[in-house]
Amino acid sequence: MSDTASLLSLFISSFLAATLLPGGSEAVLFAVIKAYPETLWIALAVATIGNTLGGMVTFGMGWLLPQTQQLKHVEKVRRYGTPALLLAWLPLVGDALCLAAGWLRLNWWQAALFMAIGKFARYWVIGMAIV
């Protein structure tokens, strides 16, 4: 598989992993960096962008939920606001945080920024452990 195809696979995996669908992108990131170590920073960027966009899809799903529905983790997100989305990379909890942030109608660009920072930090740690 070429480096371009590998990066596309990483993007898709990262995107889907950040939605409510089960899955993880870490194994794909590991494979891409091992096969193409020269793409480390590009791979980190691709994974971060894909995972952040997937998180924003979940955020959008929360935005569309009726306000009468009670969601898990709403109080944490309400209390901490968009900075709570620094933890959007956490398995299961992260999806709920993104959904709750959308449901609360938090500022979308701040949500995207905090999601991206948290997700990049996680991928950076993984990337540095691989090289």
Kinemage of the C-alpha trace (Angstrom):
@kinemage 1
@onewidth
@group {chain A} dominant
@subgroup {mainchain}
@vectorlist {calphas} color= white
{ca met a 1} P 0.000 0.000 0.000
{ca ser a 2} L 1.352 3.439 -0.894
{ca asp a 3} L 1.862 6.148 1.677
{ca thr a 4} L -1.067 8.089 0.172
{ca ala a 5} L -3.404 5.102 0.497
{ca ser a 6} L -2.126 4.498 4.025
{ca leu a 7} L -2.830 8.095 5.008
{ca leu a 8} L -6.316 7.876 3.487
{ca ser a 9} L -6.948 4.710 5.515
{ca leu a 10} L -5.696 6.531 8.609
{ca phe a 11} L -8.049 9.443 7.956
{ca ile a 12} L -11.064 7.157 7.515
{ca ser a 13} L -10.161 5.104 10.581
{ca ser a 14} L -9.625 8.230 12.687
{ca phe a 15} L -12.869 9.779 11.497
{ca leu a 16} L -14.958 6.683 12.205
{ca ala a 17} L -13.294 6.103 15.585
{ca ala a 18} L -14.504 9.523 16.755
{ca thr a 19} L -18.127 8.887 15.870
{ca leu a 20} L -20.473 6.698 17.849
{ca leu a 21} L -19.249 3.716 15.801
{ca pro a 22} L -16.871 1.381 17.619
{ca gly a 23} L -13.267 1.315 16.509
{ca gly a 24} L -9.827 2.639 17.160
{ca ser a 25} L -7.354 4.440 14.956
{ca glu a 26} L -4.235 3.807 17.016
{ca ala a 27} L -3.381 0.539 15.245
{ca val a 28} L -3.656 2.217 11.844
{ca leu a 29} L -1.506 5.133 13.040
{ca phe a 30} L 1.067 2.641 14.325
{ca ala a 31} L 1.103 0.782 10.985
{ca val a 32} L 1.450 3.975 8.933
{ca ile a 33} L 4.302 5.360 11.038
{ca lys a 34} L 6.120 2.007 11.082
{ca ala a 35} L 5.787 1.606 7.301
{ca tyr a 36} L 6.493 5.257 6.446
{ca pro a 37} L 8.384 6.910 9.331
{ca glu a 38} L 9.065 9.962 7.166
{ca thr a 39} L 5.324 10.726 7.254
{ca leu a 40} L 5.208 11.030 11.061
{ca trp a 41} L 4.003 14.640 11.204
{ca ile a 42} L 1.677 14.261 8.235
{ca ala a 43} L 0.222 11.111 9.824
{ca leu a 44} L -0.311 12.946 13.125
{ca ala a 45} L -2.049 15.793 11.282
{ca val a 46} L -4.218 13.427 9.212
{ca ala a 47} L -5.237 11.430 12.296
{ca thr a 48} L -5.988 14.612 14.256
{ca ile a 49} L -8.054 16.162 11.462
{ca gly a 50} L -9.990 12.953 10.821
{ca asn a 51} L -10.643 12.350 14.508
{ca thr a 52} L -11.662 15.974 15.100
{ca leu a 53} L -14.061 15.945 12.148
{ca gly a 54} L -15.565 12.706 13.447
{ca gly a 55} L -15.947 14.315 16.863
{ca met a 56} L -17.678 17.264 15.239
{ca val a 57} L -20.131 14.883 13.552
{ca thr a 58} L -20.981 13.545 17.015
{ca phe a 59} L -21.212 17.163 18.245
{ca gly a 60} L -23.652 17.867 15.393
{ca met a 61} L -25.710 14.812 16.292
{ca gly a 62} L -25.999 16.186 19.824
{ca trp a 63} L -27.039 19.563 18.434
{ca leu a 64} L -29.889 17.850 16.579
{ca leu a 65} L -31.181 15.937 19.605
{ca pro a 66} L -34.361 17.307 21.164
{ca gln a 67} L -33.687 19.390 24.256
{ca thr a 68} L -36.114 17.220 26.211
{ca gln a 69} L -33.675 14.300 26.071
{ca gln a 70} L -31.347 13.982 29.083
{ca leu a 71} L -27.781 13.012 28.202
{ca lys a 72} L -24.990 11.481 30.229
{ca his a 73} L -22.030 13.769 31.003
{ca val a 74} L -24.084 16.937 30.430
{ca glu a 75} L -23.272 18.289 33.889
{ca lys a 76} L -19.516 17.870 33.369
{ca val a 77} L -19.650 19.622 30.024
{ca arg a 78} L -21.966 22.325 31.381
{ca arg a 79} L -19.606 22.882 34.325
{ca tyr a 80} L -16.334 23.001 32.365
{ca gly a 81} L -17.617 24.198 28.976
{ca thr a 82} L -15.668 23.596 25.798
{ca pro a 83} L -12.360 22.890 27.644
{ca ala a 84} L -13.990 19.604 28.746
{ca leu a 85} L -13.536 18.544 25.124
{ca leu a 86} L -9.791 18.273 25.703
{ca leu a 87} L -10.849 14.809 26.924
{ca ala a 88} L -12.754 13.989 23.728
{ca trp a 89} L -10.034 11.464 22.858
{ca leu a 90} L -11.045 9.158 25.722
{ca pro a 91} L -12.780 5.968 24.599
{ca leu a 92} L -16.582 6.014 25.118
{ca val a 93} L -16.501 9.031 27.447
{ca gly a 94} L -15.143 11.241 24.669
{ca asp a 95} L -18.069 10.459 22.382
{ca ala a 96} L -20.501 11.283 25.183
{ca leu a 97} L -18.702 14.579 25.864
{ca cys a 98} L -18.936 15.575 22.195
{ca leu a 99} L -22.604 14.620 22.062
{ca ala a 100} L -23.324 16.548 25.277
{ca ala a 101} L -21.437 19.612 24.023
{ca gly a 102} L -23.573 19.662 20.888
{ca trp a 103} L -26.742 19.136 22.900
{ca leu a 104} L -25.783 22.104 25.097
{ca arg a 105} L -25.230 24.169 21.938
{ca leu a 106} L -21.701 25.130 22.950
{ca asn a 107} L -19.683 27.273 20.582
{ca trp a 108} L -18.790 24.947 17.679
{ca trp a 109} L -15.424 26.438 16.749
{ca gln a 110} L -14.235 26.424 20.370
{ca ala a 111} L -15.448 22.832 20.609
{ca ala a 112} L -13.485 21.933 17.470
{ca leu a 113} L -10.378 23.703 18.782
{ca phe a 114} L -10.374 21.960 22.162
{ca met a 115} L -11.162 18.615 20.536
{ca ala a 116} L -8.281 19.055 18.099
{ca ile a 117} L -5.820 19.996 20.856
{ca gly a 118} L -6.736 16.975 22.978
{ca lys a 119} L -6.759 14.583 20.052
{ca phe a 120} L -3.429 15.869 18.707
{ca ala a 121} L -1.851 15.477 22.152
{ca arg a 122} L -2.950 11.845 22.282
{ca tyr a 123} L -1.695 11.098 18.756
{ca trp a 124} L 1.565 12.920 19.469
{ca val a 125} L 2.207 10.745 22.540
{ca ile a 126} L 1.468 7.623 20.493
{ca gly a 127} L 3.636 8.831 17.612
{ca met a 128} L 6.576 9.633 19.871
{ca ala a 129} L 6.297 6.183 21.460
{ca ile a 130} L 6.513 4.571 18.014
{ca val a 131} L 9.559 6.388 16.617
